Amino acid sequence: MSNDPLAERESSFRGIVFNHASGVVLASYERHEERRTIRSLYLRDPITKNYERLSAPDDRTSYDSPVSARDAPYVFVNVMVVGDDEAEAGCTLLACMCRLAASRSCSR
């Protein structure tokens, strides 16, 4: 899939979403760690057919529930920052919109 070291820890395929406007396929995966589950999105480039992980700022950021815009190159996801230990138990939920283009830009 990619040269991403986190990709080796992905353990379960969750599903795919196709964005017609951009031709991009989004594949959702999750990895299970001792105290948490982290979900990742991979984007398949419509030309090269290579998958690239939607970059997260760290390994505690989880992307979940992708929804594709019907006629525009956008996908909306829930972004959660998951706590590492008892002091940070739980997660912080953020909204994220990604424009599916060459830049693959996201905003919160």
Long-range contacts (C-beta under 8 A, 24 or more apart in sequence): 1-42, 1-51, 1-53, 2-42, 2-50, 2-51, 2-52, 2-53, 4-53, 6-31, 6-40, 6-53, 6-59, 7-53, 10-40, 14-39, 17-66, 17-67, 17-68, 17-75, 18-68, 19-68, 19-69, 19-73, 19-74, 19-75, 19-100, 20-68, 20-70, 20-71, 21-69, 21-71, 21-72, 21-73, 21-74, 21-100, 22-46, 22-73, 22-100, 22-101, 24-73, 24-75, 24-100, 26-66, 26-68, 26-75, 27-51, 28-63, 28-64, 28-66, 35-84, 35-85, 36-60, 36-82, 36-83, 36-84, 37-62, 37-82, 38-62, 38-82, 39-63, 39-64, 41-66, 41-77, 43-100, 43-104, 52-104, 54-98, 54-104, 54-106, 60-84, 62-91, 63-96, 73-99, 73-100, 73-101, 74-98, 74-99, 74-100, 75-100, 79-108
